[in-house]
Amino acid sequence: MSTFIYSAAKQNGEAVKGEQEAESKATLASLLKQQGLFLLDAREKGAKDTTFGKLNFNIGEIATKLKPISIVDKMFFTRNLAVMLGAGLALTKALDALEKQTANGRLKIVIADVKDNIVRGKPFAESLHAHEKIFGELYVNMIEVGETTGKLTLVLRLLAKQIKKDYDLRKRVRGAMIYPAIILSVLIMVGTLMMIYVVPQLTQTILDLGVELPLSTRVIIFISEIISNYILWIILGAAAWGVLFWYSLKTAPGKRIFDTVVLKVPIFGPLINKFNTARFSRILSYLISSGIPIVRSLEITAGVLGNIHFRNAAETAAVEVQKGKQIHQILSAFPVFQPMVLQMIEVGEETGKISSMLLRLAIFFEDEVSNTTKNLASIIEPILMVVIGIAVGFFAISMLQPIYSSLGNIK
């Protein structure tokens, strides 16, 4: 039998501290529960305090707290919670089960914290608010609506679908960009190695021939000398440029320029447009169908969208709708929205079924993204082959032309 120093909470949230004899922490928690108390923390009397305040640098615990919570983790958490609540399980018991089931250490800590706050009397949405950076504003607001309207299970199902659709869309778009990125990376690496090791040897041979070098050959030799002599500076410069580019995306002007350019890139621009249109439509549809007022729905949607042009459109709509304007009229001022989108939103506003119309738009553009990404490899592959062929042909002609010229001068 050990004596534990504990801290606990009453049902009204009031903190309580004290000492209690028990065989284990589990027994202590059971004894306190009988007294109407919820155990928060406990340690054996006389044991050293191992809290973070005493600088206990446990590498495993630190790694657990720093481990990111992926979109898949959030999707399964939301889906499983909806299933448990739908089966009639109490929210605290469902969270307790999910805390034990999840393999992500950081998510386990978050679930435990949310559960503790609910036990102390806080609403679910308010408990999630402290972890808004993890779940997002959309998630917290929809949970709040679900609690208020008594449709929490339905809202959780909608959130699970939204997260799944978001995950699928992102996966398709990223997958479509991986292939050309790999090909171009390999091309740059091979070209750099040739400039460092192959061109210098050929250059010496060409110079020994004593023939006049064409412009293309002089250009390749010049590039080879620059790369060979300043390769480290080039790598450092590229790294510095990458860092500056990343930081520029954190600024409003940089983000605006990048998002504008991305939407105008051939092949990928229309894909990004469809991706953002699908997200805009589905998120706004779910928010409206959950009972959130249209103005607040547009504000939340604006906070979730990544592209600044779509975000500005949603923000402007949130302001102008309060002045009596219709959504399709407001969005028509933004060229990122296709005419079909505006027409269907107009029909939805006139018939009072804007939520279902937005959902149809989301499904249509999600299918468009899926079809585009499936065909993207067959479109990009011949383009890349042409680019590679031109690069190899230019190199071969430039380096071999002086040699053929010298052979022509032999009599």
Contacts in CASP RR format, 6 or more apart in sequence:
PFRMAT RR
TARGET T0000
AUTHOR 0000-0000-0000
METHOD contacts of the structure
MODEL  1
MSTFIYSAAKQNGEAVKGEQEAESKATLASLLKQQGLFLLDAREKGAKDT
TFGKLNFNIGEIATKLKPISIVDKMFFTRNLAVMLGAGLALTKALDALEK
QTANGRLKIVIADVKDNIVRGKPFAESLHAHEKIFGELYVNMIEVGETTG
KLTLVLRLLAKQIKKDYDLRKRVRGAMIYPAIILSVLIMVGTLMMIYVVP
QLTQTILDLGVELPLSTRVIIFISEIISNYILWIILGAAAWGVLFWYSLK
TAPGKRIFDTVVLKVPIFGPLINKFNTARFSRILSYLISSGIPIVRSLEI
TAGVLGNIHFRNAAETAAVEVQKGKQIHQILSAFPVFQPMVLQMIEVGEE
TGKISSMLLRLAIFFEDEVSNTTKNLASIIEPILMVVIGIAVGFFAISML
QPIYSSLGNIK
1 21 0 8 1.000
1 22 0 8 1.000
1 23 0 8 1.000
2 21 0 8 1.000
2 22 0 8 1.000
2 23 0 8 1.000
2 24 0 8 1.000
2 44 0 8 1.000
2 45 0 8 1.000
3 19 0 8 1.000
3 20 0 8 1.000
3 21 0 8 1.000
3 44 0 8 1.000
3 45 0 8 1.000
4 19 0 8 1.000
4 20 0 8 1.000
4 21 0 8 1.000
4 22 0 8 1.000
4 25 0 8 1.000
4 28 0 8 1.000
4 42 0 8 1.000
4 43 0 8 1.000
4 44 0 8 1.000
4 45 0 8 1.000
5 17 0 8 1.000
5 18 0 8 1.000
5 19 0 8 1.000
5 42 0 8 1.000
5 43 0 8 1.000
5 44 0 8 1.000
5 45 0 8 1.000
6 17 0 8 1.000
6 18 0 8 1.000
6 19 0 8 1.000
6 20 0 8 1.000
6 28 0 8 1.000
6 32 0 8 1.000
6 39 0 8 1.000
6 40 0 8 1.000
6 41 0 8 1.000
6 42 0 8 1.000
7 15 0 8 1.000
7 16 0 8 1.000
7 17 0 8 1.000
7 18 0 8 1.000
7 40 0 8 1.000
7 41 0 8 1.000
7 42 0 8 1.000
8 15 0 8 1.000
8 16 0 8 1.000
8 17 0 8 1.000
8 32 0 8 1.000
8 37 0 8 1.000
8 38 0 8 1.000
8 39 0 8 1.000
8 40 0 8 1.000
9 15 0 8 1.000
9 16 0 8 1.000
9 37 0 8 1.000
9 38 0 8 1.000
9 40 0 8 1.000
9 116 0 8 1.000
9 119 0 8 1.000
9 120 0 8 1.000
10 16 0 8 1.000
10 36 0 8 1.000
10 37 0 8 1.000
10 38 0 8 1.000
11 36 0 8 1.000
11 38 0 8 1.000
11 119 0 8 1.000
11 120 0 8 1.000
11 121 0 8 1.000
12 120 0 8 1.000
12 121 0 8 1.000
13 120 0 8 1.000
13 121 0 8 1.000
15 40 0 8 1.000
16 37 0 8 1.000
19 45 0 8 1.000
20 28 0 8 1.000
20 31 0 8 1.000
20 32 0 8 1.000
22 28 0 8 1.000
22 31 0 8 1.000
25 39 0 8 1.000
25 42 0 8 1.000
28 39 0 8 1.000
28 42 0 8 1.000
29 39 0 8 1.000
29 42 0 8 1.000
32 38 0 8 1.000
32 39 0 8 1.000
33 39 0 8 1.000
38 116 0 8 1.000
38 119 0 8 1.000
38 120 0 8 1.000
40 116 0 8 1.000
43 49 0 8 1.000
43 50 0 8 1.000
48 54 0 8 1.000
50 56 0 8 1.000
64 105 0 8 1.000
64 106 0 8 1.000
64 109 0 8 1.000
65 106 0 8 1.000
65 109 0 8 1.000
66 106 0 8 1.000
67 104 0 8 1.000
67 105 0 8 1.000
67 106 0 8 1.000
68 106 0 8 1.000
69 104 0 8 1.000
69 106 0 8 1.000
69 107 0 8 1.000
69 110 0 8 1.000
69 134 0 8 1.000
70 104 0 8 1.000
71 163 0 8 1.000
71 166 0 8 1.000
71 167 0 8 1.000
71 170 0 8 1.000
72 167 0 8 1.000
73 102 0 8 1.000
73 104 0 8 1.000
73 107 0 8 1.000
74 134 0 8 1.000
74 135 0 8 1.000
74 139 0 8 1.000
74 163 0 8 1.000
75 160 0 8 1.000
75 163 0 8 1.000
75 164 0 8 1.000
75 167 0 8 1.000
77 98 0 8 1.000
77 102 0 8 1.000
77 107 0 8 1.000
77 111 0 8 1.000
78 139 0 8 1.000
78 156 0 8 1.000
78 159 0 8 1.000
78 160 0 8 1.000
78 163 0 8 1.000
79 156 0 8 1.000
79 157 0 8 1.000
79 160 0 8 1.000
80 98 0 8 1.000
80 101 0 8 1.000
81 94 0 8 1.000
81 95 0 8 1.000
81 98 0 8 1.000
81 156 0 8 1.000
82 153 0 8 1.000
82 156 0 8 1.000
82 157 0 8 1.000
82 159 0 8 1.000
82 160 0 8 1.000
84 93 0 8 1.000
84 94 0 8 1.000
84 97 0 8 1.000
84 98 0 8 1.000
85 91 0 8 1.000
85 94 0 8 1.000
85 152 0 8 1.000
85 153 0 8 1.000
85 156 0 8 1.000
86 153 0 8 1.000
89 97 0 8 1.000
91 118 0 8 1.000
91 124 0 8 1.000
91 152 0 8 1.000
92 115 0 8 1.000
92 118 0 8 1.000
92 119 0 8 1.000
95 111 0 8 1.000
95 114 0 8 1.000
95 115 0 8 1.000
95 118 0 8 1.000
96 115 0 8 1.000
98 111 0 8 1.000
99 108 0 8 1.000
99 111 0 8 1.000
99 112 0 8 1.000
99 115 0 8 1.000
102 108 0 8 1.000
102 111 0 8 1.000
110 131 0 8 1.000
110 134 0 8 1.000
113 127 0 8 1.000
113 130 0 8 1.000
113 131 0 8 1.000
114 124 0 8 1.000
114 127 0 8 1.000
114 128 0 8 1.000
114 131 0 8 1.000
115 127 0 8 1.000
117 126 0 8 1.000
117 127 0 8 1.000
117 130 0 8 1.000
118 124 0 8 1.000
118 127 0 8 1.000
123 144 0 8 1.000
123 147 0 8 1.000
124 143 0 8 1.000
124 147 0 8 1.000
124 152 0 8 1.000
125 140 0 8 1.000
125 141 0 8 1.000
125 143 0 8 1.000
125 144 0 8 1.000
125 147 0 8 1.000
128 135 0 8 1.000
128 139 0 8 1.000
128 140 0 8 1.000
128 143 0 8 1.000
129 140 0 8 1.000
132 140 0 8 1.000
136 304 0 8 1.000
137 300 0 8 1.000
137 303 0 8 1.000
137 304 0 8 1.000
138 162 0 8 1.000
138 283 0 8 1.000
138 287 0 8 1.000
138 300 0 8 1.000
138 301 0 8 1.000
138 303 0 8 1.000
138 304 0 8 1.000
139 159 0 8 1.000
141 287 0 8 1.000
141 292 0 8 1.000
141 296 0 8 1.000
141 300 0 8 1.000
142 155 0 8 1.000
142 158 0 8 1.000
142 159 0 8 1.000
142 286 0 8 1.000
142 287 0 8 1.000
142 290 0 8 1.000
142 292 0 8 1.000
143 152 0 8 1.000
143 155 0 8 1.000
143 156 0 8 1.000
143 159 0 8 1.000
145 151 0 8 1.000
145 155 0 8 1.000
145 290 0 8 1.000
145 291 0 8 1.000
145 292 0 8 1.000
146 152 0 8 1.000
146 154 0 8 1.000
146 155 0 8 1.000
146 290 0 8 1.000
149 290 0 8 1.000
149 291 0 8 1.000
151 290 0 8 1.000
154 290 0 8 1.000
155 290 0 8 1.000
158 286 0 8 1.000
158 289 0 8 1.000
158 290 0 8 1.000
159 286 0 8 1.000
161 286 0 8 1.000
162 282 0 8 1.000
162 283 0 8 1.000
162 286 0 8 1.000
165 278 0 8 1.000
165 282 0 8 1.000
165 362 0 8 1.000
165 366 0 8 1.000
166 279 0 8 1.000
168 366 0 8 1.000
169 275 0 8 1.000
169 278 0 8 1.000
169 279 0 8 1.000
169 366 0 8 1.000
169 369 0 8 1.000
172 369 0 8 1.000
172 370 0 8 1.000
172 373 0 8 1.000
173 271 0 8 1.000
173 272 0 8 1.000
173 275 0 8 1.000
173 369 0 8 1.000
173 373 0 8 1.000
175 373 0 8 1.000
176 271 0 8 1.000
176 372 0 8 1.000
176 373 0 8 1.000
176 376 0 8 1.000
176 377 0 8 1.000
177 268 0 8 1.000
179 376 0 8 1.000
179 377 0 8 1.000
179 380 0 8 1.000
179 381 0 8 1.000
180 380 0 8 1.000
180 384 0 8 1.000
183 384 0 8 1.000
183 388 0 8 1.000
184 384 0 8 1.000
187 387 0 8 1.000
187 388 0 8 1.000
187 391 0 8 1.000
192 227 0 8 1.000
192 231 0 8 1.000
194 395 0 8 1.000
195 220 0 8 1.000
195 223 0 8 1.000
195 224 0 8 1.000
195 227 0 8 1.000
195 228 0 8 1.000
196 224 0 8 1.000
196 227 0 8 1.000
196 228 0 8 1.000
196 231 0 8 1.000
199 220 0 8 1.000
199 221 0 8 1.000
199 224 0 8 1.000
199 399 0 8 1.000
200 224 0 8 1.000
200 228 0 8 1.000
202 399 0 8 1.000
203 221 0 8 1.000
203 224 0 8 1.000
205 403 0 8 1.000
206 213 0 8 1.000
206 217 0 8 1.000
206 399 0 8 1.000
206 402 0 8 1.000
206 403 0 8 1.000
209 402 0 8 1.000
209 403 0 8 1.000
209 406 0 8 1.000
210 406 0 8 1.000
211 402 0 8 1.000
211 405 0 8 1.000
211 406 0 8 1.000
211 409 0 8 1.000
212 405 0 8 1.000
213 221 0 8 1.000
213 402 0 8 1.000
214 398 0 8 1.000
214 401 0 8 1.000
214 402 0 8 1.000
216 394 0 8 1.000
216 397 0 8 1.000
216 398 0 8 1.000
216 401 0 8 1.000
217 398 0 8 1.000
217 399 0 8 1.000
217 401 0 8 1.000
217 402 0 8 1.000
219 398 0 8 1.000
220 395 0 8 1.000
220 398 0 8 1.000
220 399 0 8 1.000
226 234 0 8 1.000
227 234 0 8 1.000
248 254 0 8 1.000
248 258 0 8 1.000
249 255 0 8 1.000
249 258 0 8 1.000
252 308 0 8 1.000
255 308 0 8 1.000
256 308 0 8 1.000
259 306 0 8 1.000
259 307 0 8 1.000
259 308 0 8 1.000
259 309 0 8 1.000
260 309 0 8 1.000
262 268 0 8 1.000
262 269 0 8 1.000
262 272 0 8 1.000
262 307 0 8 1.000
263 269 0 8 1.000
263 272 0 8 1.000
263 273 0 8 1.000
263 307 0 8 1.000
263 309 0 8 1.000
263 336 0 8 1.000
265 272 0 8 1.000
267 376 0 8 1.000
267 379 0 8 1.000
267 380 0 8 1.000
270 372 0 8 1.000
271 369 0 8 1.000
271 372 0 8 1.000
271 373 0 8 1.000
271 376 0 8 1.000
272 307 0 8 1.000
273 336 0 8 1.000
273 338 0 8 1.000
274 365 0 8 1.000
274 368 0 8 1.000
274 369 0 8 1.000
274 372 0 8 1.000
275 365 0 8 1.000
275 369 0 8 1.000
276 305 0 8 1.000
276 306 0 8 1.000
276 307 0 8 1.000
276 310 0 8 1.000
276 336 0 8 1.000
277 310 0 8 1.000
277 336 0 8 1.000
277 337 0 8 1.000
277 338 0 8 1.000
277 341 0 8 1.000
277 361 0 8 1.000
277 365 0 8 1.000
278 361 0 8 1.000
278 362 0 8 1.000
278 365 0 8 1.000
278 366 0 8 1.000
278 368 0 8 1.000
278 369 0 8 1.000
279 304 0 8 1.000
279 305 0 8 1.000
279 310 0 8 1.000
279 362 0 8 1.000
280 301 0 8 1.000
280 305 0 8 1.000
280 310 0 8 1.000
280 313 0 8 1.000
280 314 0 8 1.000
281 341 0 8 1.000
281 358 0 8 1.000
281 359 0 8 1.000
281 361 0 8 1.000
281 362 0 8 1.000
281 365 0 8 1.000
282 358 0 8 1.000
282 359 0 8 1.000
282 362 0 8 1.000
282 366 0 8 1.000
283 300 0 8 1.000
283 301 0 8 1.000
283 304 0 8 1.000
283 305 0 8 1.000
284 297 0 8 1.000
284 298 0 8 1.000
284 301 0 8 1.000
284 314 0 8 1.000
284 358 0 8 1.000
285 355 0 8 1.000
285 356 0 8 1.000
285 358 0 8 1.000
285 359 0 8 1.000
285 362 0 8 1.000
287 296 0 8 1.000
287 297 0 8 1.000
287 300 0 8 1.000
287 301 0 8 1.000
288 294 0 8 1.000
288 297 0 8 1.000
288 354 0 8 1.000
288 355 0 8 1.000
288 358 0 8 1.000
289 355 0 8 1.000
289 359 0 8 1.000
292 300 0 8 1.000
294 321 0 8 1.000
294 327 0 8 1.000
295 318 0 8 1.000
295 321 0 8 1.000
295 322 0 8 1.000
296 318 0 8 1.000
298 314 0 8 1.000
298 315 0 8 1.000
298 317 0 8 1.000
298 318 0 8 1.000
298 321 0 8 1.000
298 327 0 8 1.000
299 314 0 8 1.000
299 315 0 8 1.000
299 318 0 8 1.000
301 314 0 8 1.000
302 311 0 8 1.000
302 312 0 8 1.000
302 314 0 8 1.000
302 315 0 8 1.000
302 318 0 8 1.000
303 311 0 8 1.000
303 314 0 8 1.000
305 311 0 8 1.000
305 314 0 8 1.000
307 336 0 8 1.000
309 334 0 8 1.000
309 336 0 8 1.000
310 334 0 8 1.000
310 336 0 8 1.000
312 334 0 8 1.000
313 330 0 8 1.000
313 331 0 8 1.000
313 334 0 8 1.000
313 336 0 8 1.000
313 337 0 8 1.000
316 330 0 8 1.000
316 333 0 8 1.000
316 334 0 8 1.000
317 327 0 8 1.000
317 330 0 8 1.000
317 331 0 8 1.000
320 330 0 8 1.000
321 327 0 8 1.000
321 330 0 8 1.000
326 346 0 8 1.000
326 349 0 8 1.000
327 345 0 8 1.000
327 349 0 8 1.000
327 354 0 8 1.000
328 342 0 8 1.000
328 343 0 8 1.000
328 345 0 8 1.000
328 346 0 8 1.000
328 349 0 8 1.000
331 337 0 8 1.000
331 341 0 8 1.000
331 342 0 8 1.000
331 345 0 8 1.000
332 342 0 8 1.000
340 361 0 8 1.000
341 361 0 8 1.000
344 357 0 8 1.000
344 358 0 8 1.000
344 360 0 8 1.000
344 361 0 8 1.000
345 354 0 8 1.000
345 357 0 8 1.000
345 358 0 8 1.000
345 361 0 8 1.000
347 357 0 8 1.000
348 354 0 8 1.000
348 356 0 8 1.000
348 357 0 8 1.000
351 357 0 8 1.000
END
